[in-house]
């Protein structure tokens, strides 16, 4: 069960990063990596007792993208997306594979496809609830719009990308077919100290 605790437990994030580092070391094809990575992320977001308070902080006007970890070799990054009430992204792509795990609250995701020069919804919107996982990939569905499913509370999802996502050249789109290049960067430079054993608790 997804249960929030008052004191962050860095051991969970540390375990996830160790295991995910092993994963990208041994699996170079996207599909098996995503399948195994999905299970690891599912385990991480199954319990809500590890995210540092600074990485769960919302902004009153726009969503926050807090960096939790960037692999030194650029193979993956882990980010907490913090959604204030009613906040949403523009339609955008990623350019790399991604895993999205819902930790707290809920978010709504709508994929898009370009048809006759316009970006139109592809399929029905889905709502992620705590513990659920979604994938994105340039080899499958990569263009979507995401929003907080709630108008009265904060929602938080944990994203794992196949690069340092804050440095990736990406694009935002408008429904009429317009597009604009962007590099997202991060909302804060805070990175949690997962090696602080003074706060250690059993998993």
C-alpha positions in Angstrom: 0.0 0.0 0.0 1.2 3.5 -0.8 1.6 5.2 2.7 3.2 8.5 3.4 5.6 8.7 6.4 6.8 11.9 8.1 10.5 11.2 7.9 12.1 10.5 4.5 13.7 7.1 4.1 16.7 7.5 1.7 17.3 3.8 1.6 14.5 3.3 -0.9 15.8 5.7 -3.4 19.3 4.5 -3.0 18.3 0.9 -3.6 16.3 2.0 -6.7 19.3 3.9 -8.1 21.7 1.0 -7.5 19.4 -1.5 -9.2 18.6 0.9 -12.1 22.3 1.5 -12.7 22.8 -2.2 -12.9 19.9 -2.4 -15.3 21.3 0.1 -17.8 24.7 -1.5 -17.6 23.4 -4.8 -18.7 20.4 -4.0 -21.0 20.9 -1.8 -24.0 17.8 -2.6 -26.0 14.9 -0.4 -25.1 12.1 -2.9 -24.7 13.6 -5.2 -22.1 15.1 -2.2 -20.3 11.6 -0.6 -20.0 10.0 -3.9 -18.9 12.5 -4.5 -16.1 12.7 -0.8 -15.2 8.9 -0.7 -14.9 9.1 -3.2 -12.2 11.8 -1.3 -10.3 9.9 1.9 -10.5 6.7 0.2 -9.4 8.5 -1.0 -6.3 9.8 2.5 -5.6 6.4 4.3 -5.8 4.6 1.5 -4.0 5.5 3.2 -0.7 5.5 7.0 -0.2 8.0 7.4 2.6 11.2 8.4 0.9 10.8 11.6 -1.1 12.6 14.6 0.6 10.4 17.5 1.4 12.3 19.9 -0.8 11.7 17.6 -3.8 7.9 17.6 -3.1 7.6 21.4 -3.0 4.9 22.8 -5.4 4.9 26.2 -7.0 1.8 28.3 -7.0 1.8 29.1 -10.7 3.4 26.1 -12.5 4.6 22.6 -12.1 8.0 21.8 -10.6 10.6 19.4 -12.0 13.0 18.5 -9.2 16.2 16.5 -10.1 16.7 13.6 -7.8 19.6 11.9 -9.7 21.5 12.3 -12.9 23.6 9.3 -13.9 27.3 10.5 -14.3 27.4 8.7 -17.7 24.2 10.4 -18.9 22.4 7.0 -19.2 19.4 8.0 -17.1 18.0 10.6 -14.8 15.3 10.6 -12.1 13.0 13.5 -11.5 10.0 14.3 -9.2 7.2 16.2 -11.0 5.2 18.2 -8.5 1.8 19.4 -9.7 0.0 22.2 -7.9 -3.8 22.1 -8.1 -5.0 22.3 -11.7 -1.5 22.7 -13.2 -0.6 21.2 -16.6 2.1 20.9 -19.2 1.8 22.1 -22.8 1.7 19.3 -25.5 5.4 18.2 -25.6 7.7 15.4 -26.6 10.6 13.7 -24.7 13.1 12.5 -27.4 14.2 9.6 -25.1 12.4 6.7 -23.4 10.7 7.5 -20.1 9.0 5.7 -17.2 6.4 7.7 -15.2 5.3 6.3 -11.8 2.6 7.9 -9.7 3.6 8.5 -6.1 1.0 10.8 -4.6 -2.4 12.2 -5.9 -3.2 11.5 -9.5 -2.3 12.9 -13.0 -4.1 12.8 -16.3 -2.1 12.0 -19.5 -3.4 12.5 -23.1 -1.2 11.3 -26.0 -1.3 13.2 -29.3 -0.7 12.3 -32.9 -0.1 14.6 -35.9 -2.9 14.3 -38.4 -3.0 16.5 -41.5 -0.6 19.0 -39.9 -2.5 19.3 -36.6 -1.9 17.6 -33.3 -5.0 15.6 -32.3 -5.7 13.5 -29.2 -4.7 9.9 -29.8 -6.9 7.5 -27.8 -8.5 8.4 -24.5 -6.9 10.2 -21.7 -5.6 8.0 -18.9 -5.4 8.8 -15.2 -2.5 7.5 -13.2 -3.1 6.8 -9.5 -0.5 5.9 -6.9 1.6 2.8 -7.8 0.7 2.9 -11.5 3.3 3.3 -14.3 3.2 4.7 -17.8 5.9 4.7 -20.5 6.8 7.1 -23.3 9.2 6.5 -26.1 10.1 8.0 -29.5 9.6 4.5 -30.8 6.0 4.4 -29.7 4.0 7.2 -28.1 6.1 10.2 -27.2 3.9 13.3 -27.5 1.5 14.0 -24.7 0.0 16.6 -22.4 -0.1 16.0 -18.6 -2.1 17.6 -15.9 -2.9 17.3 -12.2 -6.1 15.3 -11.9 -7.1 17.4 -8.9 -8.0 21.0 -8.6 -7.7 21.1 -4.8 -4.5 19.2 -3.9 -0.9 18.5 -4.9 0.0 15.5 -7.0 3.5 14.0 -7.4 4.9 11.6 -10.0 8.4 10.1 -10.3 9.9 10.1 -13.8 12.9 8.1 -15.1 14.3 9.1 -18.5 17.0 7.6 -20.8 19.2 10.7 -20.6 19.8 13.8 -18.4 16.3 15.1 -19.3 17.0 18.6 -18.2 19.6 19.0 -21.0 17.7 17.2 -23.8 16.6 19.3 -26.8 12.9 18.9 -27.0 9.8 20.5 -28.5 6.4 21.8 -27.4 3.5 21.8 -29.8 0.2 23.7 -30.3 -2.9 22.0 -31.6 -2.7 23.9 -34.9 0.6 22.3 -35.7 3.0 24.9 -34.4 6.1 23.9 -32.4 8.9 25.5 -30.4 12.2 24.1 -29.3 13.1 24.1 -25.6 15.4 22.6 -23.0 13.6 22.1 -19.7 16.4 22.4 -17.2 15.3 21.8 -13.6 13.2 23.7 -11.1 15.9 23.4 -8.4 19.5 22.3 -8.0 18.6 20.4 -4.9 19.7 16.7 -5.0 18.9 14.5 -2.0 21.7 13.0 -0.1 20.8 9.3 -0.4 24.0 8.3 1.4 23.0 9.8 4.7 22.9 6.7 6.8 21.9 8.6 10.0 18.3 8.5 8.7 18.4 4.8 7.8 15.3 2.7 8.3 14.6 -0.9 7.3 12.9 -1.3 3.9 
